[in-house]
Amino acid sequence: MKNIIPNLSLSIQIGLLIGALLGSFFVLQSVWVIATIPFVIIIYWLYRDIRLLMLISFTVSMIVFGYYINHIIAHYNRIQINIPKKLENTSIIIESSAKVQKLGYQYKVYIPEYKARAFMTIDNQNLEYGNKLEINAKTSIPEEIGIRRFLLGKNIHIYMIVSKYQILDSIQCQLQCQVIKSIASLRNIILVRIDEAYPNQVGEFLKGILIGYTDTLPADIKDSFKRTGVSHILAVSGYNMAIIVMLVYQQLINRQVSRPISFWVTIIVMILFTILTGAEASIMRAGIFAALILGAEQIQRYVGGIRPLILCATILVIINPFYIAYDIGFQLSFLAVIGLLIYGQIFKTYTEGIPSLGFLPMIGETFFAQLLVLPILIYYFGQISIISILANILIVPIIPLAMAWGSITSLFLNLSIFTYPLVVIIQLVLSVNQYLANISWASINTPKISEFMVILIYIIFALLYFWYKNSKKYEN
């Protein structure tokens, strides 16, 4: 009975995750489940079986959370259908920095009149968080189901293109507003310093690996990284967070700084890095996961296996219930980490879901991570990168050096004697990646598979893994 609380907690977490997934696609009813709670509690106290209590906790949390998500979707749909196709003299509030688009600059905005949020395209790149505008705009809701799910996952109701606008007074900026504006200003300063130190493609590449800014990165470079399967370094993922942890925490420990101080300094840097890079699901996952492992080290308690990952996923799903169903960054990030965990367990290496920075483990980690995300990539994009393992081996080991060197020289040592060597290295990286991408068989297009096939493939993966684990038990 001593493990009753951890087991119950795990059951509830798994229930919430599956409930979030089911509730995003199916209409669930919770009344009958809630009605059975008194009955099953009585049965539990009669038989005192922890497995029954875990099953109860799992079922109730799954249905109730799924039912809750049904209500969120219904509320979202009601708001969406009430927004007219033309907005005239409508007030909106800016809630993000500008993102470069083909038709102008895109902002996330709030529309108080309809209690809705939108992606707004406008010809002004100098708007700030908290600015209030009066606009005339055309609105649109995409028909493609994939884009509609993307918008739902971001809690965005419509796209709109502004034809006329007037900037009004900014809203009263409270603490949250001030913090966001300060971080946005810091981000802009970093972008400017990178441009000054590293112009052209080298600077655009550094913006991607340092803070995930790829708006102005040439499309051909983006496509080449996609073909070689190394685009994750530009998306600011778990690998980038692992580098941050190594550069900050490990260096502080090596310099005899106490573990508590090293821990809190690293946490602050991780939070700042997460916000600077846009707080996407993949980087939030990496940050929370790294924080859990670092926290466990502080109390000298081993944390390994799948449980920290499940807890991390649960926290994110509570923050945004639609991450698990509609955010591809969330899906790819967690599946890649599961691949790392499986690799670590099979080959008895210390790979607790954080990518290693060593050369040899990278081959196995890349293979298992790519294997786990493969069905999702085929489902969304219908493309497989054949050369990804080779590309990762050649390119990824250089990224820690580029991040450390690039950040220091951009912010503090903007002299050609310090920046030129990195320019040569990054140009070599871009050239190698472009060469690999131009190989005819670097990636192949495949027919997209159905959701049912994706689920079936992952069930097969799970069965193979458990078969392997059981076979090893019998051998021992």
Buried (B, 14 or more C-beta within 10 A) or exposed (E): EEEEEEBBBBBBBBBBBBBBBBBBEEEBEBEEBEEBEEEBEEBBEEEEEBEBBBBBBBBBBBBBBBBBBBEBBEEBEEBBEEBEEEBEEBBBBBBBBBBEEEEBBBBBBBBEEBEBBBBBBBEBEEBBBBBBBBBBBBBEBEEEEEEBBBBBBBEBBBBBBBBEBEBEEBBEBEEEBEEBBEBBEBBEEBBEBBBEBBEEBBBBBBBBBBBBBBBEBBEEBBEBBBBBBBBBBBBBBBBBBBBBBBBBBEEBBEEEBEBEEBBEBBBEBBEEBBBBBBEBBBBBBBBBBBBBBBBBBEEEEEBBEBBBBBBBBBBBBEEBBBBBBBBBBBBBBBBBBBBBBBBBBBEEBEBBBBBBBEEEBBBBBBBBBBBBBBBBBBBBBEBBBBBBBBBBBBBBEBBBEBBBBBBEBBEEEBEEEBBEEBBEBBBEBBEBBBEBBEEEEBBEEEEEBEEEEBEEBBEEBEEEBEEEEEEEEEEE
